[in-house]
Amino acid sequence: MSDLFVEGNFLGLPSNGDAVDIVVLPLPYELTTSYGQGTGEGPAACIAASGQVELYDADLDQDLPATSSILTAEAWEGKGATLLEQLDELGTHLSAWCTGDVFPLALGGEHGILPPMIWALKHHPTLDGDLSKLTIVQIDAHADLRSELDGEAFSHACAAGRSLDMGVGKLMQAGIRAYSKEEAEWIGSDKRITTYFARETQNSQTGTEAWKQWLAEINAVKGPVHLTIDIDGLDGSLVPATGTPVPGGLSFWQVIETIQAVFGAPDATVISADVNEIASHEHSPLTEFTAAMLATKTIASHLKARKEGRWSPTAEPLGTKRVSIPCTYFTQHGNQSAQ
């Protein structure tokens, strides 16, 4: 806990005037949840729980913020009358921070926040309009590759699929254990997708070798990376309040190892991240506290990469005064697919 604790800020850390190195973006978006509810309150619950997270990181051997400036932005507020309008609003909101001068970390909210984040990243200087350069590393219980769910092509259950449709070059998934036949067929036929199923990595006899292979592949990734952590990728006992808790998932330390491996990849640059599907539970803060610890480790790992030269600004600092790029992608493509 920070000595100068600020209520409502991630880790309770005070902001540093106009200087911004890392921005935490609360995105309380929840329009297509298909089982449990409450992810709309997840970002605020995660930020509240983060006030109890220790600031010391062993890899950095420093207390956060470790001379950096971490800004907790105002929570996004969706005003659109439709799902597609709100997705456009999210893309517009995120574009102000996917500018190369800061590291954006989004807190969700359902996994439907991923496609707007990918749209915003298309304008990032390291991609310069070419999403084929981008690798998504996904921790999740679900493949999120459905063509639609309940008639909605931009459901949270379709987030990875819609990101590939936008032109993402590579998708690497771990923790997957709940998926459809349609998704299995896509995984088997698309060379852009590498999936490590939980039945492989959590196997009591062969899981250790499968997990080592996953970490080796992650550490060998090249180019720009977006890390997306759906916390239901962890075993349901660790995140009982997430939208769809599923047994048989990853351990806490496996997710930490994944974060360390991708940020430590010598030829990769993690340009952004999100932690999503956070929900609170009135009887236990375990879910939001777990999410807060993973978000904290993400920030610490970014700072270590920055310190060791695997991340550096690719644009002049813009401070807290931001200009958004208007997004109309989702309204246009959603309306086209409905015709």
Backbone torsions as a table, in degrees:
resi	resn	phi	psi	omega
1	MET	NA	137.6	-179.8
2	SER	-69.5	142.8	175.6
3	ASP	-65.6	-29.6	177.2
4	LEU	-106.6	65.3	-171.6
5	PHE	-67.2	129.7	178.3
6	VAL	-116.9	112.9	179.3
7	GLU	-59.7	133.3	178.2
8	GLY	91.2	-6.6	175.9
9	ASN	-99.9	144.3	178.1
10	PHE	-60.5	131.2	-175.5
11	LEU	63.3	6.5	-177.9
12	GLY	72.0	13.7	-174.3
13	LEU	-80.9	136.5	177.2
14	PRO	-71.4	150.9	174.7
15	SER	-76.8	169.0	-174.4
16	ASN	-122.5	64.6	179.0
17	GLY	61.9	-129.8	-178.4
18	ASP	-90.9	-6.1	-178.1
19	ALA	-77.2	134.5	178.0
20	VAL	-139.9	121.4	171.8
21	ASP	-104.1	-39.7	-178.8
22	ILE	-132.2	135.2	177.0
23	VAL	-120.0	129.8	174.2
24	VAL	-97.5	122.3	-171.8
25	LEU	-113.9	99.9	177.3
26	PRO	-72.3	124.2	-178.6
27	LEU	-124.5	84.4	-178.1
28	PRO	-77.8	63.2	-177.0
29	TYR	-99.0	124.7	-179.7
30	GLU	-153.5	94.9	-179.9
31	LEU	-127.2	-17.5	-175.1
32	THR	-127.8	18.0	178.6
33	THR	-56.4	137.5	-171.9
34	SER	-110.3	-1.2	179.1
35	TYR	-142.2	-98.0	180.0
36	GLY	-73.1	151.6	179.2
37	GLN	-109.3	168.8	173.1
38	GLY	116.8	-2.9	-178.7
39	THR	-68.9	-18.1	175.6
40	GLY	-64.2	-29.1	177.3
41	GLU	-92.6	-2.5	-174.5
42	GLY	-60.2	-47.9	-178.8
43	PRO	-57.8	-44.2	179.6
44	ALA	-64.8	-38.9	178.3
45	ALA	-65.5	-39.4	178.8
46	CYS	-64.6	-43.7	179.4
47	ILE	-64.7	-41.0	177.5
48	ALA	-62.2	-43.8	180.0
49	ALA	-66.6	-31.1	-177.4
50	SER	-62.6	-21.0	177.6
51	GLY	-64.0	-15.7	179.1
52	GLN	-104.0	3.1	179.7
53	VAL	-82.9	135.9	177.2
54	GLU	-63.2	139.9	-177.8
55	LEU	-83.6	-17.2	-177.3
56	TYR	-77.0	132.5	175.5
57	ASP	-118.5	125.1	-174.8
58	ALA	-66.5	-35.3	179.6
59	ASP	-67.2	-38.0	176.4
60	LEU	-80.0	-27.3	-172.0
61	ASP	57.4	38.3	178.7
62	GLN	-145.9	160.6	168.7
63	ASP	-83.9	139.5	170.3
64	LEU	-69.6	143.3	16.8
65	PRO	-88.1	5.6	174.5
66	ALA	53.9	52.0	178.6
67	THR	68.7	2.1	178.2
68	SER	-93.2	170.6	177.2
69	SER	-113.6	116.7	-178.6
70	ILE	-109.4	118.5	179.4
71	LEU	-102.3	130.6	169.1
72	THR	-97.8	110.6	-176.7
73	ALA	-74.0	162.3	172.7
74	GLU	-62.6	143.7	-179.6
75	ALA	-62.9	135.7	174.3
76	TRP	-63.0	141.8	179.0
77	GLU	-126.7	110.8	-179.5
78	GLY	-73.7	130.5	-179.4
79	LYS	-119.5	-10.1	-177.2
80	GLY	-62.9	148.5	-177.8
81	ALA	-78.7	-17.3	-178.8
82	THR	-128.3	165.2	176.6
83	LEU	-57.7	-45.9	-177.3
84	LEU	-64.2	-38.1	177.9
85	GLU	-65.3	-38.1	179.1
86	GLN	-70.3	-34.5	175.2
87	LEU	-63.7	-40.4	175.4
88	ASP	-62.6	-39.7	177.8
89	GLU	-63.3	-39.9	176.7
90	LEU	-62.6	-45.7	178.8
91	GLY	-59.2	-43.3	177.9
92	THR	-61.4	-46.7	-179.0
93	HIS	-61.1	-45.5	-176.1
94	LEU	-72.1	-28.3	-177.3
95	SER	-61.1	-26.7	-179.7
96	ALA	-67.8	-18.9	-175.8
97	TRP	-114.1	-8.2	178.1
98	CYS	-94.1	58.1	-168.1
99	THR	-114.7	-2.7	176.2
100	GLY	90.5	-14.3	-179.8
101	ASP	-93.2	-14.5	179.8
102	VAL	-134.5	165.8	173.7
103	PHE	-103.8	114.3	-179.8
104	PRO	-90.8	132.4	174.8
105	LEU	-123.9	111.2	-179.0
106	ALA	-92.4	143.3	174.9
107	LEU	-116.6	121.3	179.7
108	GLY	-110.4	159.9	33.4
109	GLY	66.9	156.1	-178.9
110	GLU	-71.9	166.2	-174.2
111	HIS	-70.0	-5.5	173.0
112	GLY	-61.5	-9.7	176.0
113	ILE	-71.2	-15.9	-174.5
114	LEU	-64.6	-52.1	-179.8
115	PRO	-56.9	-42.1	175.6
116	PRO	-62.2	-35.3	176.2
117	MET	-64.0	-42.8	179.6
118	ILE	-64.9	-40.3	176.4
119	TRP	-58.4	-45.8	-179.4
120	ALA	-64.2	-37.9	-179.3
121	LEU	-66.8	-21.9	178.3
122	LYS	-56.6	-25.8	-178.7
123	HIS	-94.1	2.2	179.3
124	HIS	-67.9	140.4	-177.2
125	PRO	-56.4	-31.7	-178.6
126	THR	-74.0	-18.7	178.8
127	LEU	-102.7	-36.6	175.1
128	ASP	50.0	46.0	175.4
129	GLY	89.3	-4.1	-174.8
130	ASP	-113.2	94.0	-178.5
131	LEU	-71.1	-12.0	177.7
132	SER	-66.3	-16.2	177.1
133	LYS	-78.7	-13.9	-170.2
134	LEU	-93.1	136.1	169.2
135	THR	-107.4	131.1	171.0
136	ILE	-99.7	125.9	171.3
137	VAL	-103.7	119.2	-170.0
138	GLN	-120.3	122.6	167.8
139	ILE	-100.3	126.7	-172.3
140	ASP	-169.6	151.5	169.3
141	ALA	-80.4	-26.5	-172.9
142	HIS	-113.4	145.9	-179.8
143	ALA	-69.7	-28.8	-179.7
144	ASP	57.3	38.3	-178.8
145	LEU	-116.2	16.9	-179.6
146	ARG	-67.4	149.7	174.2
147	SER	-72.8	-28.9	175.7
148	GLU	-167.8	162.1	171.6
149	LEU	-140.8	124.6	-176.5
150	ASP	56.2	35.3	177.0
151	GLY	81.3	3.3	-176.2
152	GLU	-111.9	114.6	-178.5
153	ALA	-73.8	-17.9	178.8
154	PHE	-108.2	27.2	173.0
155	SER	-63.6	159.3	174.7
156	HIS	-58.6	-26.3	-179.7
157	ALA	-76.6	-1.8	-177.6
158	CYS	-119.1	7.4	-167.9
159	ALA	-60.2	-44.0	-179.5
160	ALA	-70.0	-39.0	178.5
161	GLY	-62.1	-44.4	180.0
162	ARG	-68.2	-29.8	176.8
163	SER	-67.1	-41.1	175.0
164	LEU	-64.2	-39.1	178.0
165	ASP	-59.2	-30.0	-179.5
166	MET	-76.2	-10.8	175.9
167	GLY	114.9	8.1	178.6
168	VAL	-57.3	137.3	-172.5
169	GLY	-80.4	-29.4	-175.1
170	LYS	-153.6	140.3	177.7
171	LEU	-128.5	123.8	179.0
172	MET	-120.5	122.3	-171.9
173	GLN	-121.8	143.1	171.9
174	ALA	-140.3	151.5	180.0
175	GLY	92.7	-2.6	-172.8
176	ILE	-66.6	128.1	-179.5
177	ARG	-152.3	3.2	177.6
178	ALA	-138.4	108.4	-174.8
179	TYR	-159.6	163.0	-176.6
180	SER	-95.7	169.6	175.2
181	LYS	-61.3	-40.0	177.6
182	GLU	-57.5	-43.4	-179.2
183	GLU	-69.2	-40.1	177.5
184	ALA	-59.1	-40.2	179.9
185	GLU	-67.6	-39.1	178.0
186	TRP	-64.9	-44.5	178.6
187	ILE	-58.4	-41.1	-177.9
188	GLY	-73.7	-18.9	-173.0
189	SER	-110.6	-13.8	-173.9
190	ASP	-106.8	114.9	-177.3
191	LYS	-67.6	-13.4	177.3
192	ARG	-74.1	-17.5	-171.8
193	ILE	-104.6	127.5	171.3
194	THR	-120.0	118.5	-175.8
195	THR	-122.2	126.4	171.8
196	TYR	-105.1	105.7	-178.0
197	PHE	-73.9	147.7	179.4
198	ALA	-60.1	-31.6	179.1
199	ARG	-63.2	-21.7	177.3
200	GLU	-88.0	-51.6	-173.6
201	THR	-76.3	-23.0	-178.6
202	GLN	-101.4	5.3	179.4
203	ASN	-62.8	131.7	-174.3
204	SER	-66.2	-22.1	-177.3
205	GLN	-103.6	-39.0	-174.5
206	THR	-115.9	0.5	-174.1
207	GLY	-63.7	-34.2	-177.9
208	THR	-61.2	-44.3	179.9
209	GLU	-68.1	-39.7	178.3
210	ALA	-62.9	-40.5	-179.3
211	TRP	-67.4	-39.5	176.3
212	LYS	-60.4	-39.1	179.9
213	GLN	-66.3	-42.2	176.0
214	TRP	-57.1	-49.0	-178.5
215	LEU	-63.1	-38.4	178.7
216	ALA	-64.6	-41.4	178.9
217	GLU	-66.7	-39.3	178.1
218	ILE	-64.6	-42.5	-178.6
219	ASN	-68.7	-17.9	-179.7
220	ALA	-94.8	0.4	179.8
221	VAL	-61.7	144.7	178.7
222	LYS	-121.7	148.4	174.5
223	GLY	86.4	-168.6	-177.3
224	PRO	-68.7	143.3	-176.9
225	VAL	-134.0	139.9	165.2
226	HIS	-112.7	127.8	178.8
227	LEU	-100.0	121.5	178.4
228	THR	-120.6	120.6	-177.2
229	ILE	-114.9	100.9	168.7
230	ASP	-82.8	118.4	-170.4
231	ILE	-69.4	-10.0	173.8
232	ASP	-74.3	-3.5	170.6
233	GLY	-64.5	-27.7	173.5
234	LEU	-73.8	159.7	176.6
235	ASP	-58.3	141.8	-176.6
236	GLY	-57.0	-24.3	178.9
237	SER	-67.3	-21.8	-179.3
238	LEU	-91.2	-23.0	-176.6
239	VAL	-136.2	62.1	-173.1
240	PRO	-66.0	-19.0	-175.7
241	ALA	-99.0	2.3	177.7
242	THR	-67.4	167.5	-172.9
243	GLY	-55.8	-44.1	-179.3
244	THR	-138.0	81.1	178.5
245	PRO	-68.0	133.1	-175.7
246	VAL	-127.0	131.1	177.8
247	PRO	-70.2	163.5	174.3
248	GLY	81.7	22.3	-174.9
249	GLY	-95.3	-168.4	-176.7
250	LEU	-71.8	153.8	172.3
251	SER	-81.4	164.4	176.6
252	PHE	-57.1	-44.6	-175.7
253	TRP	-69.9	-28.1	175.4
254	GLN	-66.0	-38.3	177.2
255	VAL	-68.5	-40.1	175.4
256	ILE	-59.4	-44.2	179.0
257	GLU	-61.8	-37.1	177.5
258	THR	-65.1	-44.7	177.2
259	ILE	-58.7	-46.9	179.9
260	GLN	-62.7	-39.9	-176.5
261	ALA	-68.2	-42.9	-176.5
262	VAL	-73.3	-39.8	177.6
263	PHE	-71.2	-25.3	179.3
264	GLY	-87.9	-4.4	-178.8
265	ALA	-59.8	122.0	-171.9
266	PRO	-66.1	-25.2	-176.7
267	ASP	-110.8	13.1	-179.1
268	ALA	-117.6	156.6	173.4
269	THR	-131.5	114.1	176.1
270	VAL	-78.3	113.4	-173.4
271	ILE	-96.7	-11.3	-178.0
272	SER	-170.7	166.4	179.8
273	ALA	-157.0	161.4	171.0
274	ASP	-145.4	149.7	171.6
275	VAL	-122.7	121.8	-168.6
276	ASN	-134.9	178.7	-176.6
277	GLU	60.3	32.8	177.4
278	ILE	-80.9	136.4	173.9
279	ALA	-142.0	158.6	-179.6
280	SER	-104.3	162.0	179.5
281	HIS	-135.3	130.6	-173.8
282	GLU	-66.1	-21.1	-176.4
283	HIS	-101.0	-10.6	-179.1
284	SER	-157.9	133.3	177.9
285	PRO	-89.0	13.5	-171.7
286	LEU	-58.1	-44.7	-175.8
287	THR	-62.2	-52.9	-177.5
288	GLU	-69.0	-29.7	178.0
289	PHE	-70.5	-40.1	175.4
290	THR	-60.3	-45.6	178.3
291	ALA	-61.1	-41.1	-180.0
292	ALA	-64.1	-37.9	178.7
293	MET	-68.4	-37.6	178.0
294	LEU	-68.5	-39.7	176.9
295	ALA	-64.9	-39.1	178.2
296	THR	-63.8	-42.6	178.7
297	LYS	-65.0	-34.7	176.7
298	THR	-62.2	-45.4	178.3
299	ILE	-62.6	-46.4	-179.4
300	ALA	-62.1	-39.2	-179.7
301	SER	-68.7	-36.0	173.9
302	HIS	-62.0	-44.4	-178.7
303	LEU	-64.7	-35.0	176.2
304	LYS	-66.5	-42.4	177.6
305	ALA	-62.9	-40.0	178.2
306	ARG	-62.5	-44.9	-179.2
307	LYS	-63.1	-35.5	-175.6
308	GLU	-96.3	7.8	172.0
309	GLY	86.0	15.2	177.6
310	ARG	-95.3	0.0	172.1
311	TRP	-147.4	134.8	172.5
312	SER	-148.6	153.3	-179.0
313	PRO	-59.2	140.7	177.1
314	THR	-114.3	16.4	177.6
315	ALA	-155.4	159.7	176.9
316	GLU	-67.5	145.7	-178.5
317	PRO	-63.7	133.9	-178.9
318	LEU	-105.5	-7.5	-179.8
319	GLY	65.0	-146.2	-177.6
320	THR	-93.1	-7.1	-179.4
321	LYS	-91.1	109.5	-170.2
322	ARG	-122.1	150.0	174.8
323	VAL	-119.6	125.2	-178.6
324	SER	-88.6	155.2	172.0
325	ILE	-99.1	121.6	-177.8
326	PRO	-62.5	131.9	179.6
327	CYS	-106.7	129.3	173.4
328	THR	-128.1	8.0	-173.6
329	TYR	-56.9	-46.0	-171.1
330	PHE	-73.6	-40.2	175.9
331	THR	-62.5	-42.8	-179.3
332	GLN	-65.4	-49.8	-176.0
333	HIS	-75.0	-33.0	177.3
334	GLY	-66.6	-41.3	179.1
335	ASN	-67.7	-36.3	178.5
336	GLN	-65.8	-42.9	-178.1
337	SER	-69.5	-23.3	-179.3
338	ALA	-82.0	-13.3	-177.1
339	GLN	-85.0	NA	NA
